[in-house]
Amino acid sequence: MFAKAFRVKSNTAIKGSDRRKLRADVTTAFPTLGADQVSALVPGKEELNTVKLYAHRGDAVTVYVCGGNPILFELEKNLYPTVYTLWSYPDLLPTFTTWPLVLEKLVGGADSMLPALVVPPAGLPQVQKGDLCAIALVGNRAPVAIGVAAMSTAEMLTSGLKGRGFSMLHTYRDHLWRSGDKSSPPSLAPLALDPPDLNEEKGSVPADPALQRDVRRLTLEGEDEASGEVRQRMCGEKSLSEASEDPGVRGLNPDPTDSKTLQEQMDELLQRCFLHALKCQVKKADLPLLTSTLLGSHMFSCCPEGRQLDVKKSSYKKLSKFLQQMQQEQVIQVEELSRGVESIVAVDWKHPRITSFVIPEPSPTSQTIQEGSREQPYHPPDIKPLYCVPASMTLLFQESGYKKGSVLEGAEVRMIIINYAKKNDLVDADNKNLVKLDPILCDCILAKNEQHTVMKLPWDSLLTRCLERLQPAYQLTFPGQEPIMKKGKICPIDITLAQRASNKKVTVVRNLEAYGLDPYSVAAVLQQRCQASTTVAPAPGARDGLQVQIQGNQIHHLSRLLLEDYQLPRKHIQGLEKAPKPGKKK
């Protein structure tokens, strides 16, 4: 459903009454969740938004977003969890297991086929036709997709595990997942399995050897015969335990035996980045240091490649609580130097926590934007201004072989004008810095009231006027790609501050796409750096354009991201002067 981009219709904060109704709907839809779990999923005070959108096939979908991540979506009055929610509650739905190779097909919009299922010794989960189910990969029970069962478990076994098994609704790495923080599935060890039992009456693997081979075969709808056979040879003869040892599977799940919760893993990552920043980056001369600067400029850059630091997913929830803990351990001293703004004023670099911290092996890192399952470094495009010849200036350029619509660089325009002046003996004999204007030049560059008064122009004025009369265009060249030519002037990245009804300031960023930046990726980076909620919505008045909105005045963070990390030229960014003054509350 979300394999292709969707169109957002509205994005609003949820009302108190609607929040209570949603909590009741969750309780009804997922009765296995306890009251505390429902309250954690739909919190009473945290920001919760309702996003109404249209999927690429026209389906009207309501998405509930909490902390920047989609947690639930509603389609035709049915409520479904997202993968972000299932990672916190992995046992919420009956879960079937498939091979990692199948994930690419699911992300592309394919349904899950029964021959691709891996049948554990304990047998398949018991479901009925139409039941909501989750799909996980071998070696990790964190779900990567959800869908609706096309038949019951009994019918699956009766069919010999052939045909369509699940109609897929949402997957890890689809566009709904991309609208969140784009985190990867946590490492959740598979549940302990019962001893192998091939008794068909208990719903396990059929005893027929031929049927057992069919169960283990990996075939996908729409594959050609050759590729299907290759995949069968790659995966068909591996048992569940063998697949867990497969390097390709372990690459997806680095530590399947890690039984720590996502929150415990985030606590460890938070402490690691904090100690790494103090030991390697923060110097005595940097103090006092704003706590927001510590997080955005130092701790995030210490995060291991491939992982994302998100304080909200830790047990501390807020950076201030974590720093209070570090202050109690006498690692740092925090003071409120101005109202509402905390700073680190002292660091005990001889503290055992810092001295005993082992710095990880360095690896070449760069600011990356995650696309699908691979990460690609962002390199700014080379932007070259161009000029198109309009009908009114055709006579001036036709001697050089150019016609209406011809595209030229600035240097080419200057050379053409210089050659034209010299060829037609227009350079003033008494003053070589002046050019006499013939009828063609007069018609091309002079205003009507100048036609009979201006007879000569300096070289620089002549060239400037010629460039101004030409139609603007530009060429974008991204590394490794063919140049793209577009007419008009390239719109700068526009940063503005807006005041919302709640009297809170928000920072709005537009025109990111013109520079090859994915608004959803930029929003995810800013959400972490600013520790503030972000939303992506259609930009008013812009066809197919999106804008990123961040709570508070976050222009300082945007400046560092765009200028330092993405290396974009300052002349292509407008609004940076609205950054908050030091010490001023955002």
C-alpha positions as CSV (number, residue, x, y, z in Angstrom):
1,M,0.0,0.0,0.0
2,F,2.9,2.4,0.8
3,A,5.3,1.0,-1.8
4,K,5.0,4.3,-3.7
5,A,4.8,7.9,-2.4
6,F,1.6,9.1,-0.9
7,R,-0.1,12.5,-0.9
8,V,-0.7,14.2,2.5
9,K,-4.1,16.0,2.8
10,S,-3.8,17.3,6.3
11,N,-1.6,17.1,9.4
12,T,-3.2,18.2,12.7
13,A,-2.7,17.8,16.4
14,I,-5.1,15.3,17.9
15,K,-7.8,16.6,20.2
16,G,-8.2,15.3,23.8
17,S,-11.5,13.5,23.0
18,D,-10.1,11.9,19.9
19,R,-7.0,10.8,21.9
20,R,-9.3,9.0,24.4
21,K,-11.3,7.5,21.5
22,L,-8.1,6.2,19.8
23,R,-7.0,4.6,23.1
24,A,-10.4,2.8,23.3
25,D,-10.1,1.7,19.6
26,V,-6.6,0.3,20.3
27,T,-7.9,-1.6,23.3
28,T,-10.7,-3.1,21.1
29,A,-8.5,-3.9,18.1
30,F,-5.6,-5.4,20.1
31,P,-7.1,-7.0,23.3
32,T,-3.7,-8.6,24.2
33,L,-2.3,-5.2,25.1
34,G,-2.6,-4.3,28.8
35,A,-3.9,-0.9,30.0
36,D,-0.3,0.3,30.7
37,Q,0.8,-0.8,27.2
38,V,-2.1,1.1,25.6
39,S,-1.3,4.2,27.6
40,A,2.4,3.9,26.5
41,L,1.4,3.5,22.8
42,V,-1.1,6.4,22.9
43,P,0.4,8.7,25.6
44,G,-1.7,11.3,27.3
45,K,0.6,14.2,27.1
46,E,3.1,13.7,24.3
47,E,2.5,15.3,21.0
48,L,0.2,13.1,18.8
49,N,-0.8,14.1,15.3
50,T,-3.5,12.8,12.9
51,V,-2.3,12.7,9.3
52,K,-4.8,12.2,6.6
53,L,-3.3,11.0,3.3
54,Y,-4.1,9.3,0.0
55,A,-2.1,6.3,-1.0
56,H,-0.8,6.0,-4.6
57,R,-3.9,3.9,-5.5
58,G,-6.3,6.5,-4.1
59,D,-7.0,4.8,-0.7
60,A,-7.9,7.3,2.0
61,V,-5.7,6.5,5.1
62,T,-5.5,8.1,8.5
63,V,-2.1,7.8,10.2
64,Y,-1.4,8.5,13.8
65,V,2.1,10.0,14.5
66,C,3.7,10.1,17.9
67,G,7.2,11.4,18.5
68,G,7.8,11.8,14.8
69,N,7.0,8.1,14.0
70,P,3.8,6.7,12.6
71,I,2.5,4.3,15.2
72,L,-0.9,3.3,13.8
73,F,-2.9,3.7,10.6
74,E,-6.6,3.4,9.9
75,L,-8.1,2.1,6.6
76,E,-11.8,1.6,6.1
77,K,-12.4,1.8,9.9
78,N,-9.8,-0.9,10.6
79,L,-6.8,-0.1,12.8
80,Y,-3.4,-1.4,12.0
81,P,0.0,-1.1,13.8
82,T,3.1,0.1,12.0
83,V,6.5,-1.7,12.1
84,Y,7.6,1.0,14.6
85,T,4.9,-0.2,17.0
86,L,5.5,-3.9,16.4
87,W,9.2,-3.4,17.3
88,S,8.0,-2.3,20.8
89,Y,5.3,-5.0,20.9
90,P,6.7,-7.9,18.7
91,D,4.1,-10.4,19.9
92,L,1.1,-8.2,19.2
93,L,0.2,-10.2,16.0
94,P,0.7,-13.8,14.9
95,T,4.1,-13.8,13.2
96,F,5.3,-15.9,10.3
97,T,8.9,-16.2,9.2
98,T,10.4,-15.8,5.8
99,W,13.9,-15.4,4.2
100,P,15.8,-12.1,4.0
101,L,15.8,-12.3,0.2
102,V,12.0,-12.0,0.2
103,L,12.1,-8.6,1.9
104,E,13.1,-6.8,-1.4
105,K,10.0,-8.2,-3.1
106,L,7.7,-7.2,-0.2
107,V,9.1,-3.6,-0.1
108,G,8.5,-3.4,-3.9
109,G,4.8,-4.1,-3.3
110,A,4.5,-7.8,-3.8
111,D,2.3,-10.0,-1.7
112,S,3.8,-12.7,0.5
113,M,3.7,-16.2,-1.1
114,L,3.4,-19.4,0.9
115,P,6.4,-21.2,-0.7
116,A,8.6,-18.5,0.8
117,L,7.6,-19.3,4.4
118,V,10.0,-21.0,6.8
119,V,8.1,-23.5,8.9
120,P,9.6,-23.8,12.4
121,P,9.5,-27.2,14.2
122,A,6.7,-25.9,16.4
123,G,4.5,-25.4,13.4
124,L,2.9,-22.3,11.8
125,P,0.8,-19.9,14.0
126,Q,-2.9,-20.6,13.9
127,V,-4.8,-18.0,12.0
128,Q,-8.1,-17.6,10.1
129,K,-8.6,-16.1,6.7
130,G,-8.7,-12.3,7.0
131,D,-6.6,-12.2,10.3
132,L,-3.9,-9.5,10.6
133,C,-0.4,-11.1,10.7
134,A,3.2,-10.0,10.9
135,I,6.1,-11.2,8.8
136,A,9.6,-11.5,10.4
137,L,13.0,-12.7,8.9
138,V,15.0,-15.7,9.8
139,G,17.1,-15.1,13.0
140,N,15.2,-12.0,14.2
141,R,11.6,-12.0,15.4
142,A,11.3,-8.2,15.0
143,P,8.5,-7.9,12.3
144,V,9.3,-6.3,9.0
145,A,5.9,-6.3,7.4
146,I,2.2,-6.7,8.2
147,G,-0.6,-8.2,6.0
148,V,-3.9,-10.0,6.0
149,A,-4.0,-13.8,5.7
150,A,-5.4,-14.9,2.4
151,M,-6.4,-18.3,3.9
152,S,-6.4,-20.1,7.3
153,T,-3.4,-22.1,8.6
154,A,-5.3,-25.3,7.9
155,E,-5.9,-24.3,4.3
156,M,-2.2,-23.3,4.0
157,L,-1.1,-26.8,5.0
158,T,-3.8,-28.4,2.9
159,S,-2.6,-26.5,-0.2
160,G,1.0,-27.8,0.4
161,L,2.1,-24.2,1.1
162,K,1.4,-23.0,-2.5
163,G,-0.2,-19.8,-3.6
164,R,-0.7,-16.4,-2.1
165,G,-0.4,-16.4,1.7
166,F,-0.8,-12.7,2.7
167,S,-2.0,-9.5,1.1
168,M,0.6,-7.0,2.3
169,L,-0.3,-3.6,3.8
170,H,2.9,-2.1,5.1
171,T,6.6,-3.0,5.2
172,Y,9.8,-1.8,6.7
173,R,11.5,0.5,4.2
174,D,8.3,1.6,2.5
175,H,7.1,5.2,2.3
176,L,5.2,5.0,5.6
177,W,8.3,3.8,7.4
178,R,10.3,6.6,5.6
179,S,8.0,9.2,7.1
180,G,9.4,8.3,10.5
181,D,12.9,8.3,11.9
182,K,13.9,5.5,9.5
183,S,15.4,3.4,12.3
184,S,16.2,-0.2,11.6
185,P,14.6,-3.3,13.2
186,P,15.9,-4.1,16.7
187,S,17.7,-7.3,17.3
188,L,15.1,-9.6,18.9
189,A,16.1,-13.2,19.6
190,P,13.6,-15.8,18.2
191,L,11.4,-17.4,20.8
192,A,12.6,-20.8,22.1
193,L,11.2,-23.5,19.8
194,D,9.6,-26.8,20.8
195,P,11.5,-29.9,19.9
196,P,11.0,-30.9,16.2
197,D,7.8,-32.8,15.6
198,L,6.9,-33.7,12.1
199,N,3.5,-35.1,13.1
200,E,1.1,-33.5,10.5
201,E,-1.8,-33.7,13.0
202,K,0.0,-31.0,15.1
203,G,0.2,-28.6,12.2
204,S,3.9,-28.9,11.6
205,V,5.9,-29.6,8.5
206,P,4.2,-32.3,6.4
207,A,5.9,-35.7,6.5
208,D,5.8,-36.2,2.8
209,P,9.5,-35.5,1.7
210,A,8.4,-34.0,-1.6
211,L,6.1,-31.6,0.3
212,Q,8.9,-30.8,2.8
213,R,11.0,-29.7,-0.1
214,D,8.2,-27.5,-1.4
215,V,7.9,-26.0,2.1
216,R,11.6,-25.0,2.0
217,R,11.6,-23.8,-1.5
218,L,11.8,-20.0,-2.1
219,T,9.7,-19.0,-5.0
220,L,8.2,-15.6,-5.6
221,E,5.3,-14.6,-7.8
222,G,6.4,-13.1,-11.1
223,E,10.0,-14.5,-11.0
224,D,11.3,-16.2,-14.1
225,E,12.2,-19.8,-13.9
226,A,16.0,-19.3,-13.8
227,S,16.1,-16.8,-11.0
228,G,13.6,-18.9,-9.1
229,E,15.9,-21.9,-9.3
230,V,18.9,-19.9,-8.2
231,R,17.0,-18.7,-5.1
232,Q,15.9,-22.2,-4.4
233,R,19.5,-23.4,-4.4
234,M,20.6,-20.5,-2.2
235,C,17.9,-20.9,0.4
236,G,15.9,-24.0,-0.2
237,E,18.1,-26.6,1.7
238,K,19.0,-24.5,4.7
239,S,17.4,-25.2,8.1
240,L,16.4,-22.4,10.5
241,S,19.5,-22.9,12.6
242,E,21.8,-23.0,9.5
243,A,20.2,-19.8,8.1
244,S,20.8,-18.0,11.4
245,E,24.5,-18.7,10.9
246,D,24.5,-17.4,7.3
247,P,26.7,-14.3,7.1
248,G,24.1,-12.6,4.9
249,V,21.4,-13.1,7.6
250,R,23.6,-12.1,10.4
251,G,24.5,-8.9,8.5
252,L,20.8,-8.0,8.8
253,N,20.7,-8.9,12.4
254,P,24.2,-8.4,13.9
255,D,23.5,-10.0,17.2
256,P,20.4,-12.3,17.2
257,T,21.2,-13.5,20.7
258,D,21.0,-10.0,22.2
259,S,18.0,-10.2,24.6
260,K,18.2,-6.5,25.6
261,T,15.2,-4.4,24.9
262,L,15.3,-1.5,22.5
263,Q,15.2,0.9,25.4
264,E,18.2,-0.8,27.1
265,Q,20.1,-0.7,23.8
266,M,19.4,3.0,23.4
267,D,20.5,3.7,27.0
268,E,23.8,2.1,26.2
269,L,24.2,4.0,23.0
270,L,23.3,7.3,24.8
271,Q,26.1,6.8,27.4
272,R,28.6,5.7,24.8
273,C,28.0,8.8,22.6
274,F,28.1,11.0,25.7
275,L,31.5,9.6,27.0
276,H,32.9,9.5,23.5
277,A,32.1,13.2,23.0
278,L,33.6,14.2,26.3
279,K,36.8,12.2,25.8
280,C,37.4,13.2,22.2
281,Q,35.6,16.3,21.2
282,V,34.7,18.6,24.1
283,K,37.6,20.7,25.4
284,K,37.9,22.9,28.5
285,A,37.9,26.0,26.2
286,D,34.4,25.0,25.0
287,L,32.9,25.4,28.4
288,P,30.3,26.6,29.3
289,L,28.7,24.4,26.6
290,L,24.9,24.5,25.8
291,T,23.4,21.0,26.4
292,S,21.7,21.3,23.0
293,T,25.1,21.9,21.4
294,L,26.6,18.9,23.2
295,L,23.9,16.7,21.7
296,G,23.6,18.2,18.2
297,S,27.3,19.0,17.5
298,H,29.2,16.3,19.4
299,M,27.1,13.3,20.6
300,F,25.4,12.7,17.2
301,S,28.7,12.7,15.4
302,C,30.0,10.0,17.8
303,C,27.2,7.7,17.0
304,P,28.4,4.5,15.3
305,E,27.8,4.2,11.6
306,G,24.5,2.5,10.8
307,R,22.9,3.4,14.2
308,Q,20.7,6.4,15.2
309,L,20.7,8.0,18.6
310,D,17.2,8.9,19.8
311,V,17.0,10.1,23.4
312,K,13.2,9.7,23.3
313,K,13.6,6.0,22.9
314,S,15.8,5.7,26.0
315,S,14.6,5.3,29.5
316,Y,15.5,8.9,30.2
317,K,13.2,10.3,27.5
318,K,14.8,13.7,27.8
319,L,18.4,14.8,27.5
320,S,18.1,16.9,30.7
321,K,17.2,13.8,32.8
322,F,20.2,11.9,31.4
323,L,22.5,14.8,32.2
324,Q,21.1,15.1,35.7
325,Q,22.1,11.4,36.2
326,M,25.6,12.2,34.9
327,Q,25.7,15.2,37.3
328,Q,24.7,13.0,40.2
329,E,27.6,10.7,39.3
330,Q,29.9,13.8,39.3
331,V,30.9,13.4,35.7
332,I,29.7,16.9,34.8
333,Q,28.2,20.0,36.4
334,V,25.1,21.5,34.8
335,E,23.8,25.0,35.5
336,E,21.0,27.2,34.1
337,L,23.0,30.3,33.0
338,S,20.0,31.9,31.4
339,R,16.3,31.3,31.9
340,G,15.3,27.9,30.5
341,V,18.7,27.2,28.9
342,E,21.0,24.7,30.5
343,S,24.8,24.6,30.0
344,I,27.6,22.2,31.0
345,V,29.9,24.4,33.1
346,A,32.4,21.8,34.3
347,V,33.6,18.3,33.3
348,D,35.7,15.9,35.4
349,W,37.9,14.5,32.7
350,K,39.7,12.3,35.4
351,H,36.4,10.6,36.3
352,P,36.7,6.8,36.0
353,R,33.7,6.8,33.6
354,I,35.7,8.9,31.1
355,T,39.2,7.5,31.7
356,S,38.0,3.9,31.4
357,F,36.0,4.5,28.2
358,V,37.6,2.8,25.2
359,I,37.4,4.8,22.0
360,P,36.0,2.7,19.2
361,E,38.1,2.0,16.1
362,P,37.7,5.0,13.8
363,S,36.0,4.4,10.5
364,P,35.6,6.9,7.6
365,T,32.1,8.5,8.1
366,S,30.2,11.1,6.3
367,Q,26.8,12.7,6.6
368,T,24.5,10.2,4.9
369,I,21.0,10.0,3.8
370,Q,19.4,6.6,4.1
371,E,17.7,5.3,1.0
372,G,16.2,1.9,1.2
373,S,18.6,-0.4,3.0
374,R,21.8,1.2,1.8
375,E,23.3,4.5,2.8
376,Q,24.6,6.9,0.3
377,P,26.8,10.0,1.1
378,Y,25.1,13.2,0.1
379,H,27.2,15.4,-2.2
380,P,25.9,18.8,-3.2
381,P,25.2,19.3,-6.9
382,D,27.4,21.6,-9.1
383,I,25.1,24.5,-10.0
384,K,26.0,26.4,-13.2
385,P,24.0,29.5,-14.3
386,L,23.0,29.4,-18.0
387,Y,21.3,31.8,-20.4
388,C,18.8,31.2,-23.1
389,V,18.6,33.4,-26.2
390,P,15.1,35.1,-26.5
391,A,13.5,36.1,-29.8
392,S,14.3,39.8,-29.1
393,M,18.0,39.1,-29.1
394,T,18.2,36.6,-32.0
395,L,19.9,39.0,-34.4
396,L,22.7,39.7,-32.0
397,F,23.6,36.0,-31.7
398,Q,22.8,34.6,-35.1
399,E,26.2,35.7,-36.5
400,S,27.8,33.3,-34.1
401,G,25.6,30.5,-35.2
402,Y,23.0,30.6,-32.3
403,K,19.2,30.9,-32.7
404,K,16.2,31.4,-30.4
405,G,16.3,29.0,-27.5
406,S,20.0,28.3,-27.7
407,V,21.6,27.8,-24.2
408,L,24.9,29.4,-23.4
409,E,27.2,29.8,-20.4
410,G,28.1,33.3,-19.1
411,A,31.7,33.1,-20.6
412,E,30.3,32.1,-24.0
413,V,27.9,35.1,-23.9
414,R,30.8,37.5,-23.1
415,M,33.0,36.1,-25.9
416,I,30.1,36.4,-28.4
417,I,29.5,40.1,-27.5
418,I,33.2,40.9,-27.6
419,N,33.6,39.3,-31.0
420,Y,30.5,41.0,-32.3
421,A,31.8,44.4,-31.3
422,K,35.2,43.9,-32.8
423,K,33.9,42.3,-36.0
424,N,31.6,45.2,-36.6
425,D,34.2,47.8,-35.6
426,L,32.2,49.1,-32.6
427,V,35.1,49.6,-30.2
428,D,35.6,53.4,-29.7
429,A,38.8,54.5,-31.4
430,D,39.5,57.2,-28.8
431,N,38.5,55.2,-25.7
432,K,39.0,51.4,-25.9
433,N,36.8,51.0,-22.7
434,L,33.7,52.2,-24.6
435,V,31.6,50.4,-27.2
436,K,29.5,52.2,-29.9
437,L,25.9,50.9,-30.1
438,D,24.7,49.9,-33.6
439,P,21.0,49.4,-34.3
440,I,21.0,45.7,-33.3
441,L,22.6,46.4,-29.9
442,C,20.3,49.3,-29.4
443,D,17.2,47.1,-30.0
444,C,18.6,44.4,-27.8
445,I,19.8,46.2,-24.6
446,L,18.4,49.7,-24.5
447,A,15.1,50.8,-23.1
448,K,12.8,52.9,-25.3
449,N,13.7,56.2,-23.6
450,E,17.4,55.5,-24.1
451,Q,17.2,54.7,-27.9
452,H,18.2,58.3,-28.9
453,T,20.2,59.3,-25.9
454,V,22.7,56.5,-25.2
455,M,25.2,56.1,-28.0
456,K,28.1,54.3,-26.2
457,L,28.4,52.0,-23.2
458,P,31.4,50.8,-21.1
459,W,32.3,47.1,-21.7
460,D,31.1,46.0,-18.2
461,S,27.8,47.8,-18.6
462,L,27.3,46.4,-22.0
463,L,28.0,42.8,-20.9
464,T,25.8,43.2,-17.8
465,R,22.9,44.4,-19.8
466,C,23.2,41.6,-22.3
467,L,23.1,39.0,-19.5
468,E,20.1,40.7,-17.9
469,R,18.1,40.6,-21.2
470,L,18.8,36.9,-21.7
471,Q,16.4,34.3,-20.2
472,P,17.8,32.6,-17.1
473,A,18.4,28.9,-16.8
474,Y,20.7,26.6,-14.8
475,Q,22.4,23.2,-15.0
476,L,22.5,20.8,-12.0
477,T,25.1,18.1,-12.0
478,F,25.1,15.5,-9.2
479,P,28.2,13.3,-8.8
480,G,28.0,10.3,-11.1
481,Q,24.9,11.5,-12.9
482,E,24.1,13.2,-16.2
483,P,23.7,17.0,-16.0
484,I,20.1,18.3,-15.8
485,M,19.2,21.6,-17.5
486,K,16.2,23.6,-16.3
487,K,14.8,27.0,-17.3
488,G,14.3,29.8,-14.9
489,K,16.3,30.6,-11.8
490,I,16.9,27.9,-9.2
491,C,14.9,28.6,-6.1
492,P,16.9,28.9,-2.9
493,I,16.3,26.7,0.1
494,D,13.8,28.9,2.0
495,I,13.8,29.0,5.8
496,T,11.1,30.8,7.6
497,L,9.7,31.1,11.1
498,A,6.0,30.9,11.7
499,Q,3.7,31.3,14.7
500,R,1.1,28.7,15.3
501,A,-2.2,29.0,17.1
502,S,-0.7,27.7,20.3
503,N,1.7,30.7,20.2
504,K,4.6,28.4,19.5
505,K,7.2,29.1,16.9
506,V,8.0,26.6,14.2
507,T,10.8,26.5,11.6
508,V,9.6,25.8,8.0
509,V,12.0,24.7,5.3
510,R,11.1,24.5,1.6
511,N,12.7,23.7,-1.8
512,L,15.0,20.9,-0.5
513,E,14.1,18.7,-3.4
514,A,15.7,21.2,-5.9
515,Y,19.1,20.3,-4.4
516,G,18.6,16.5,-4.3
517,L,17.6,16.4,-0.6
518,D,14.9,14.1,0.6
519,P,12.6,16.1,2.9
520,Y,11.8,13.0,4.9
521,S,15.5,12.2,5.5
522,V,16.2,15.8,6.4
523,A,13.3,15.8,8.9
524,A,14.6,12.6,10.5
525,V,18.1,14.1,11.0
526,L,16.6,17.4,12.4
527,Q,14.3,15.5,14.7
528,Q,17.3,13.8,16.3
529,R,19.6,16.9,16.4
530,C,17.0,19.3,17.7
531,Q,15.2,16.7,19.9
532,A,12.0,18.3,18.6
533,S,9.0,17.0,16.6
534,T,9.1,17.3,12.8
535,T,6.5,16.9,10.2
536,V,6.6,16.8,6.4
537,A,3.6,18.2,4.4
538,P,2.8,19.6,1.0
539,A,4.2,23.1,0.5
540,P,1.4,25.6,-0.1
541,G,1.4,26.9,-3.7
542,A,4.1,24.5,-4.8
543,R,3.1,21.7,-7.2
544,D,4.3,18.4,-5.7
545,G,6.7,20.2,-3.4
546,L,7.1,19.3,0.3
547,Q,8.1,21.4,3.3
548,V,9.7,20.3,6.6
549,Q,8.3,21.8,9.8
550,I,10.3,21.6,13.0
551,Q,9.0,22.8,16.4
552,G,10.9,25.9,17.8
553,N,13.5,28.1,16.2
554,Q,15.9,25.6,14.8
555,I,17.7,27.7,12.2
556,H,21.0,27.3,14.0
557,H,20.8,23.5,13.6
558,L,19.7,24.0,10.0
559,S,22.6,26.2,9.3
560,R,25.1,23.7,10.5
561,L,23.4,20.8,8.6
562,L,23.1,22.6,5.3
563,L,26.3,24.6,5.3
564,E,28.7,22.3,7.1
565,D,27.4,18.7,6.7
566,Y,25.8,19.0,3.2
567,Q,28.3,21.6,2.0
568,L,25.7,23.7,0.2
569,P,26.7,27.3,-0.9
570,R,25.3,30.0,1.4
571,K,24.0,32.0,-1.6
572,H,21.5,29.2,-2.3
573,I,20.0,29.4,1.3
574,Q,17.8,32.2,2.5
575,G,16.6,32.9,6.0
576,L,19.7,32.0,8.0
577,E,19.7,35.5,9.5
578,K,16.7,34.6,11.6
579,A,18.7,32.2,13.8
580,P,18.1,32.9,17.6
581,K,20.7,35.0,19.4
582,P,22.9,33.2,21.9
583,G,21.2,32.8,25.2
584,K,17.8,33.6,23.8
585,K,15.1,31.1,24.5
586,K,13.8,29.4,21.3
